[in-house]
């Protein structure tokens, strides 16, 4: 029978398709092994029938599960056994012979297998040895058992790269859907052989089995894979079609086999199982210019649904489109289908015969013919799919989403990187950071690789730990096993110990800042628990230790300990601050407050920093009083007062805890606000208020605390609540204060900061030379002699905030820098000024011991942002980044002195790490107080005049930024504030879209 006599459509099951092919072309080669084994379609069909008869004779029932354990060198035997199991009405469970014995035993038990066929020796059941749990029978069993399309045909176990493998069931109808429907136009007809080296237990292997049944060429299976031997097979057999996974493609390129073997016969080079890194795809195009490079995207759960992509330099990174419309969609968290450009969950439509999990409920993965791929991606306007990452592999680093695929793609662009894989690693402050392992070509310099990555990735995307390894941990299917990769990246026994000299001296500082001791020379600061605050602390300690100026950016530019030590050893000269002894006195902000208060008669009142909590369980007031007293004893700031403006620290002081009752929460809020806003007597310590209000409906308590800003700052709130919880818990149990003695003194921190003032003065004189005291005009301004705060809520939705983060990070900036750039742009247009001066606070805690200090350590940075030359987003963000980093390196300066230069700056507070206030161990949550609490004071003639409102934003757990625009209600109507709010959000959107390239119009007529 000739191919022309074949039916127009194929039979609907794999055994039937094999029977039809064997009848038409019994002597045609079907499968060949590189070791010399050959199998015709006639032999394949006859062998499968023998296997089916043998299984029936042994009592294998219809639907019985038979595990098939074969190696790639036994592919000819495997395909016979596989089709035989299906022909017997049983279910095939393919497992690679190289799978660990423990995994095999687990699979046998998990799928309740009735027996095992394997390739150790020939047996009477066909091409394989039988080990079964069903009873044997004599005689031959029925071969032609009825098979329905809905009946189970196969259980394939997932690769288990991120956890325990899952059994995925496929029906006969599902498998047959992968067969070509037009056998007279057989696929891959340009080739006499197609080549692969896939293990039998992989989804790619099952695809190759279906190809062998219906394709024009015969299947050539490599017994083993190396780049050299694979290239030799292509040359020797003039192979026209090649199928690989990305790791094989990389190995083929790195072997340089194309220089020693003729690969010109290849017309189709197919890659599957994972996204092909764009740099690797481009190298393949150059290595095989006559071949079409195709990347296929599918999964064990979704097959045969797939997308295919002919590699196109115009669409780098895309995995293509499905064969027909309506087979691919992206959904949001609520299940709604998203449009082009929107990132969400990827789904493929499998069709009528959808696969399913063997044991688990399918609703989250399989739904109405759709299969959730477990990936996050987006579509372009033409329907091409771009993957962001596996849902389980996306790294949430400090609220920033990082794609490991993006990191891996950037690594593969470096010519010295052979292979690369990235994963998320746990981090105490950021939640997680990125780590990466690379297989390197000889001579790769890790420091140079980091510099290369910093030109392509945002700071939070650059791996915090970068490890050079001999090989990546892959399974037999070529996929990286993420659990093993993370274990590799977090091992503490890798790497050499720091050498005597600068490395050991610096390692001692790392230990002091990070609290870790098991350090290696190639350890990276962020990977061992560092963050931006600890980076500033390390810079300060290193400046003291090595006697040189050390920027806070050191740990970002040179993350590894050895790199930092090498840089420090090359520096010369004294640090910026010089060898100045600590000078006792006020902090920078205290100096400012004390002068500001005395500028009016009567003196103005500095506000306190309040916090309120809703507590949903009984509160022991006696224990709470004792705990508050414990805190006052520990912290010198809480015992401080200011008679005559000079600081005095009392040996002892006690907080008065006021107890009250309220019928409901609204009344409780009014009572708390009234108490916390009462004036303070600055001559008596403690400068602290506390009130506990029992609430009737709903039952519970509201605890209000406030500490005067002269002795307290925002950072101190977290220290206070954390220590208060520990002390209260101990006291209510009848114990003593669990905290040791006295905390680090705020006066010592102030003195160290003052010692650096002389060196910083020149920087700030230069930075603020010629600056205006404030804007000359703002819309709607009316003259006023007092400041009365009014807060206007503002929200940056999570979607926009995510886009701003991405746009900023693509330019090497932080979200704060992007917000500052947009805020300055909006203000400059709003005030018709060519530059804006923004006051923004930083914690002022650059020494590790300062993190536990309660006090007024906060530093106020005056950030002068010129925008009159209408810079585009790239230029403006680069400018803002430099302004912020230089100011941070000179944050210890006499702010009171320079605040007189800029009397009316704009304000920006951007809290990235704010956590909801609570008392650990108690059922508590934040209780909202009015934003305007204690925000009213008289203005001096020098302060009167147009001024911009304060912008305060806080990053929320859902990714949104919420906050307030706080303006002087006595001088500003609501309308212009609303206009400014809208303008700011619009400028954020322009930054997010990277479209703010047109000149900024600052010449509009003043209204």
Secondary structure, DSSP 8 states (H G I E B T S, - for coil): --GGGS-SS--SSHHHHHHHHHHH-TTSEEEEETTS-EEEHHHHHHHHHHHHHHHHHTT--TT-EEEEEE-GGGHHHHHHHHHHHHHTT-EEEEEETTS-HHHHHHHHHHTT-SEEEESSS-BTTBSSEEEESS---SS---S-----TTSEEEEEE---TTSS--EEEEEHHHHHTTS-S-GGG-TTTT-SEEEE---TTSHHHHHHHHHHHH-SSEEEE-SS--HHHHHHHHHHHT-SEEEEEHHHHHHHHHTTHHHHS--TT--EEEEESS---HHHHHHHHHHTTTSEEEEEE--TTTTT--EEEE--GGGTTEEEB-SSTTSEEEE-TTS-B--TT--EEEEEE--SS--EESSS--TTTEETTEEEEEEEEEE-TT--EEEEEETTT-EEETTEEE-HHHHHHHHHHSTTEEEEEEEEEEETTTEEEEEEEEEE-TT--HHHHHHHHHTTS-TTTS-SEEEE-SS--B-TTS-B-HHHHHHHHH-SS-S----TTHHHHHHHHHHHHH------TT-BTTTTT--HHHHHHHHHHHHHHHSS---TTHHHHS-BHHHHHHHHHH--S--TT-S-----S--HHHHHHHHHHHTSSS-----EEEEEEEE-S---HHHHHHHHHHHHHH-GGGGEE-GGG--EE-S-----EEEEEEEEHHHHHHHHHHHHTS---TTSS--EEEEEEEEEETTEEEEEEEEEGGG--HHHHHHHHHHHHHHHHHHHTT----S-S----HHHHHHHHHTTHHHHHHHHHHHTTT--SS-S--TT----SEEEEEEEEEEE-HHHHHHHHHHHHHTT--HHHHHHHHHHHHHHHHHT-SEEEEEEEE----SGGGGG--SS--EEEEEEEE-TT---HHHHHHHHHHHHHHHHHT--S-HHHHHTT-SS-EEEEEESS------TTS-EEE----TTTT-EEE--TTT-S----EEEEEE-TTS-EEEEEEEETTT--HHHHHHHHHHHHHHHHHHHHT-TTS---------
